[in-house]
């Protein structure tokens, strides 16, 4: 029988900056500016209101699902310039690289942005990357996380999915930085 898709939570992707970039005044980027940064058209933070400092892209490989979501919803399909020397699909490593590299920009799921992450997020067209803004549809860079069953779920599998989609477990999902599918006011 066919696979059945269960959208079990929502993942929001946030552009992240080295703290020296936000300290120099970069707190918001337009989608056009973000696209120009990630495609290599803008190469210095002074071009978007920051210090005279080279932009260092911390990129993900072509095979990355996170990159695919970011490309579609943050860059409107534009292809990211590659920085092979600073490329990783390990979000923890990517976050560390942005934290320790002056002038760096990258992106991670909100679940990686703990209080002690050591990086700053940047708003997109004046909208902060938060769960509330994702739920309302104001913040556009998000996707679903999925579980699949072969045919409709029954028995223990159905009970497990019901638990994962429950309001009680939803509180745990939000504590980890993910969104609850049922709270989405927009659909994809």
ABEGO torsion letter per residue (X at the ends): XBBBBBBABBBBBBBBBBAAAAAAGBABBBAAAAAAAAAGABABAAAAGBBBBBBBBBBBBAABAAAAAAAAAAAGGBBBBBBAAABBABAAAAAAAAAABBGBBBBBBAAABBAAAGBBBBBBGGBBBBAAAAAAGABABBBBBBBBBBEBBBEAAAAAAAAAABAAAAAAAAAAGBBBAAABABBX
